[in-house]
Amino acid sequence: MTLLHALIPLALLQVGPNPGGPNPLGTPEELLNRPERPERNPDPLGLSSPTAAWLAECLTQLETDAARAHSKAQIRRNETSGADRVVANHCLGLAAAELGLWDDARTAFSSAREETPADQSRARGRFAAMAGNAALASGDAAGALMLLRTALTDAEMAASATLQNIATLDMSRALVALGRPEDALAPLDQATLLLPEESEGWLLKATLLRRLDRLEEAQSAIERAVDLAPQDGAIGLEAGVIAVLSGRDDAARQSWQSVIDTQPESAAAETAKGYLDQLGPETETAAQ
């Protein structure tokens, strides 16, 4: 057994962002802390009016002064109704998320969904998904799961595979956060069926299967991810991790070296270098 085989469980806990501190569940950070998906569509309800123009202006201001955009959106929300109030909540939620005010963001997005007309299923689903994402970021995985199920229902009514994919991926994150990794596989399966050409679902599926010690299935999923996005650093890292845990050190070395070669200045490359240092040179590994 190489040194890396002994150290890899600890090293893997450091893969991916972890703004909330250590992961007590020992489950994939890639599922727990995937970056938020801000939906900044300047016209979420199909408007072509001063309402849409106001939202576009608010979103532009959000890029440079989130606090001012937050105040501006709050004032407009309190003074308007109908579509004007919906888009005000939209910008308010995004500004709150930018400021890390996750409960405020969740409330704003939830209000936007509730006040969107019932026949606008796509917009309602988008707002529900954003509210669910904010709930996840705040640490309320159970609440997030309820919101994301609502988002999925709306997305199905709108026949939007893209929105369904977003909802199912985030549902898997919520289930992992709730300590239900086995249950998290079902929405990942659904995501890869909905959009089989998107690499993210395959990467997350491979990661979760690997964490569940189902390495053969993890290998199949990561191979699909590699086919779809061969230069994705996160995929290269995961492919190496699965390889080394399967006893294929040479394949792991090749995967990690490819990350370094294709993205030498990236955070993924730094992680790959650390893994290679632990694994040691090929001759040393072979001697052991």
C-alpha positions as CSV (number, residue, x, y, z in Angstrom):
1,M,0.0,0.0,0.0
2,T,1.4,3.4,-1.0
3,L,1.4,6.4,1.3
4,L,-1.4,7.9,-0.8
5,H,-3.7,5.0,-0.1
6,A,-3.4,5.7,3.6
7,L,-3.9,9.5,3.2
8,I,-6.5,9.7,0.5
9,P,-9.6,9.7,2.7
10,L,-8.4,12.9,4.4
11,A,-7.2,14.5,1.2
12,L,-10.5,14.0,-0.5
13,L,-12.4,15.9,2.2
14,Q,-10.5,19.0,0.9
15,V,-11.6,18.7,-2.7
16,G,-14.1,21.4,-3.7
17,P,-15.2,24.6,-1.9
18,N,-16.3,24.3,1.7
19,P,-17.5,27.7,3.0
20,G,-19.4,26.1,5.8
21,G,-16.5,24.4,7.5
22,P,-15.7,20.7,7.9
23,N,-18.1,18.2,6.4
24,P,-19.5,16.1,9.3
25,L,-21.2,13.6,7.0
26,G,-18.1,12.5,5.1
27,T,-20.1,13.0,1.9
28,P,-19.1,14.7,-1.3
29,E,-18.3,18.4,-1.0
30,E,-19.0,18.6,-4.7
31,L,-22.7,17.8,-3.8
32,L,-22.9,19.8,-0.5
33,N,-21.2,23.0,-1.7
34,R,-21.6,23.3,-5.4
35,P,-21.6,27.0,-6.5
36,E,-24.9,28.8,-6.5
37,R,-26.7,29.2,-9.8
38,P,-27.7,32.9,-10.0
39,E,-30.4,33.2,-12.6
40,R,-30.0,36.8,-13.9
41,N,-32.4,36.7,-16.8
42,P,-33.3,40.4,-17.3
43,D,-36.8,39.5,-18.4
44,P,-38.0,36.4,-16.3
45,L,-41.7,36.9,-17.2
46,G,-41.3,37.6,-20.9
47,L,-41.8,41.3,-20.3
48,S,-40.8,44.1,-22.7
49,S,-41.6,47.1,-20.7
50,P,-40.2,49.6,-18.1
51,T,-40.4,46.7,-15.6
52,A,-37.9,44.7,-17.6
53,A,-35.7,47.8,-18.0
54,W,-35.7,48.4,-14.3
55,L,-34.7,44.9,-13.6
56,A,-31.8,45.1,-16.1
57,E,-30.6,48.3,-14.4
58,C,-30.8,46.7,-11.0
59,L,-28.8,43.7,-12.1
60,T,-26.2,45.9,-13.7
61,Q,-25.9,47.8,-10.4
62,L,-25.6,44.5,-8.6
63,E,-22.3,43.8,-10.3
64,T,-20.7,46.9,-8.7
65,D,-22.7,47.7,-5.6
66,A,-24.7,44.8,-4.2
67,A,-25.7,46.7,-1.1
68,R,-27.2,49.6,-3.1
69,A,-29.0,47.2,-5.4
70,H,-30.4,45.4,-2.3
71,S,-31.8,48.7,-1.0
72,K,-33.1,49.8,-4.3
73,A,-34.9,46.5,-4.8
74,Q,-36.3,46.5,-1.3
75,I,-37.8,50.0,-1.8
76,R,-39.4,49.0,-5.1
77,R,-40.8,45.7,-3.7
78,N,-42.5,47.6,-0.9
79,E,-44.0,50.2,-3.3
80,T,-45.2,48.1,-6.2
81,S,-47.4,45.1,-7.0
82,G,-47.8,42.5,-9.8
83,A,-45.0,42.0,-12.2
84,D,-43.1,45.0,-10.8
85,R,-43.0,43.4,-7.4
86,V,-42.0,40.0,-8.8
87,V,-38.9,41.4,-10.6
88,A,-38.1,43.6,-7.5
89,N,-38.0,40.4,-5.4
90,H,-35.9,38.8,-8.1
91,C,-33.2,41.4,-7.9
92,L,-33.6,41.6,-4.1
93,G,-33.0,37.9,-3.8
94,L,-29.9,38.1,-6.0
95,A,-28.5,41.0,-4.1
96,A,-29.1,39.3,-0.8
97,A,-27.3,36.2,-2.0
98,E,-24.4,38.3,-3.1
99,L,-24.2,39.8,0.4
100,G,-24.5,36.3,2.0
101,L,-28.0,37.1,3.4
102,W,-29.3,33.6,2.6
103,D,-32.6,33.8,4.6
104,D,-33.5,37.1,2.9
105,A,-32.7,35.6,-0.5
106,R,-34.9,32.6,0.2
107,T,-37.8,34.8,1.2
108,A,-37.4,37.1,-1.8
109,F,-37.2,34.2,-4.3
110,S,-40.1,32.4,-2.6
111,S,-42.3,35.6,-2.8
112,A,-41.4,36.0,-6.4
113,R,-42.6,32.5,-7.2
114,E,-45.8,32.9,-5.2
115,E,-46.7,36.2,-7.0
116,T,-45.8,34.9,-10.5
117,P,-49.0,33.9,-12.4
118,A,-49.9,30.2,-12.3
119,D,-49.5,29.8,-16.0
120,Q,-45.9,31.0,-15.9
121,S,-44.5,27.6,-14.8
122,R,-41.0,28.1,-16.0
123,A,-40.6,31.3,-14.1
124,R,-42.2,29.8,-11.0
125,G,-39.8,26.9,-11.2
126,R,-36.8,29.1,-11.6
127,F,-37.7,31.1,-8.5
128,A,-38.4,28.0,-6.5
129,A,-35.0,26.5,-7.5
130,M,-33.3,29.7,-6.5
131,A,-35.1,29.7,-3.1
132,G,-34.0,26.1,-2.6
133,N,-30.4,27.0,-3.4
134,A,-30.5,29.8,-0.9
135,A,-32.0,27.5,1.7
136,L,-29.1,25.0,1.1
137,A,-26.6,27.8,1.5
138,S,-28.2,28.8,4.8
139,G,-27.9,25.2,6.1
140,D,-31.6,24.3,6.0
141,A,-31.4,21.2,3.8
142,A,-34.9,20.0,4.7
143,G,-36.5,23.2,3.7
144,A,-34.4,23.3,0.6
145,L,-35.6,19.8,-0.4
146,M,-39.2,20.9,-0.2
147,L,-38.6,24.0,-2.3
148,L,-36.6,22.0,-4.9
149,R,-39.4,19.4,-5.2
150,T,-41.7,22.3,-5.9
151,A,-39.2,23.6,-8.5
152,L,-39.2,20.2,-10.1
153,T,-43.0,20.1,-10.3
154,D,-43.0,23.5,-11.9
155,A,-40.2,22.5,-14.3
156,E,-42.1,19.4,-15.4
157,M,-45.3,21.5,-16.1
158,A,-43.1,23.8,-18.2
159,A,-41.5,20.8,-20.0
160,S,-38.1,22.3,-19.3
161,A,-35.4,19.7,-19.2
162,T,-32.8,22.2,-18.2
163,L,-34.7,23.4,-15.2
164,Q,-35.6,19.9,-14.2
165,N,-31.9,19.1,-14.4
166,I,-31.0,22.0,-12.1
167,A,-33.7,21.0,-9.6
168,T,-32.7,17.3,-9.5
169,L,-29.0,18.1,-9.0
170,D,-29.8,20.4,-6.1
171,M,-32.1,17.8,-4.6
172,S,-29.2,15.4,-4.5
173,R,-27.2,18.0,-2.7
174,A,-30.0,18.5,-0.1
175,L,-30.3,14.7,0.4
176,V,-26.6,14.4,0.9
177,A,-26.7,17.2,3.5
178,L,-29.5,15.4,5.3
179,G,-27.2,12.3,5.6
180,R,-29.1,10.3,2.9
181,P,-26.5,9.6,0.3
182,E,-28.2,6.5,-1.1
183,D,-31.4,8.5,-1.7
184,A,-29.3,11.1,-3.5
185,L,-28.5,8.7,-6.3
186,A,-32.1,8.7,-7.7
187,P,-32.1,12.4,-8.6
188,L,-28.6,12.1,-10.0
189,D,-29.9,9.3,-12.2
190,Q,-32.8,11.5,-13.3
191,A,-30.4,14.4,-14.1
192,T,-28.2,12.3,-16.3
193,L,-31.3,11.0,-18.1
194,L,-32.7,14.5,-18.6
195,L,-29.4,15.9,-20.0
196,P,-27.1,13.1,-20.8
197,E,-24.7,15.4,-22.7
198,E,-24.0,17.5,-19.6
199,S,-20.9,16.5,-17.7
200,E,-21.8,17.9,-14.3
201,G,-24.4,15.2,-13.5
202,W,-22.0,12.4,-14.4
203,L,-19.2,13.9,-12.3
204,L,-21.5,14.2,-9.2
205,K,-22.8,10.7,-9.8
206,A,-19.3,9.3,-10.0
207,T,-18.3,11.2,-6.8
208,L,-21.2,9.9,-4.8
209,L,-20.8,6.3,-6.1
210,R,-17.1,6.5,-5.1
211,R,-18.0,7.7,-1.7
212,L,-20.4,4.8,-1.4
213,D,-17.6,2.5,-2.3
214,R,-19.3,1.4,-5.5
215,L,-16.1,1.9,-7.5
216,E,-17.0,0.0,-10.7
217,E,-20.1,2.1,-11.1
218,A,-18.2,5.2,-10.3
219,Q,-15.7,4.4,-13.0
220,S,-18.4,4.1,-15.6
221,A,-19.8,7.4,-14.6
222,I,-16.5,9.2,-14.6
223,E,-15.6,7.8,-18.0
224,R,-18.8,9.4,-19.4
225,A,-17.9,12.7,-17.7
226,V,-14.4,12.5,-19.2
227,D,-15.8,11.9,-22.7
228,L,-18.0,14.9,-22.4
229,A,-15.5,17.3,-20.8
230,P,-12.0,15.9,-21.2
231,Q,-10.3,19.1,-20.0
232,D,-12.4,19.8,-16.9
233,G,-10.1,19.9,-13.9
234,A,-12.6,18.6,-11.4
235,I,-13.3,15.6,-13.6
236,G,-9.6,14.9,-14.0
237,L,-9.2,15.0,-10.2
238,E,-12.1,12.7,-9.6
239,A,-11.0,10.2,-12.3
240,G,-7.6,10.0,-10.5
241,V,-9.2,9.5,-7.1
242,I,-11.4,6.6,-8.4
243,A,-8.4,5.1,-10.1
244,V,-6.1,5.1,-7.1
245,L,-8.9,3.7,-4.8
246,S,-9.3,0.9,-7.4
247,G,-5.6,0.1,-7.2
248,R,-4.7,1.7,-10.6
249,D,-1.9,4.1,-9.5
250,D,-0.6,4.6,-13.0
251,A,-4.0,5.6,-14.3
252,A,-4.4,8.0,-11.3
253,R,-1.0,9.5,-12.1
254,Q,-2.0,10.1,-15.7
255,S,-5.3,11.8,-14.8
256,W,-3.7,14.1,-12.3
257,Q,-0.8,15.0,-14.6
258,S,-3.3,15.8,-17.3
259,V,-4.9,18.4,-15.0
260,I,-1.6,20.0,-14.4
261,D,-0.7,20.0,-18.1
262,T,-4.0,21.5,-19.3
263,Q,-4.6,24.0,-16.4
264,P,-1.2,24.6,-14.8
265,E,-2.3,27.8,-12.9
266,S,-5.6,26.4,-11.6
267,A,-6.6,25.4,-8.1
268,A,-7.3,21.9,-9.5
269,A,-3.7,21.7,-10.7
270,E,-2.5,22.5,-7.2
271,T,-4.6,19.8,-5.8
272,A,-3.4,17.4,-8.4
273,K,0.2,18.2,-7.5
274,G,-0.5,17.4,-3.9
275,Y,-1.9,14.1,-4.9
276,L,1.1,13.2,-7.1
277,D,3.4,14.2,-4.3
278,Q,1.7,11.7,-2.0
279,L,1.7,9.0,-4.6
280,G,5.4,9.5,-5.3
281,P,7.3,8.7,-8.5
282,E,6.4,5.7,-10.5
283,T,9.5,3.8,-9.7
284,E,9.0,4.3,-6.0
285,T,5.4,3.1,-6.2
286,A,6.4,0.0,-8.2
287,A,9.0,-0.9,-5.6
288,Q,6.3,-1.0,-3.0
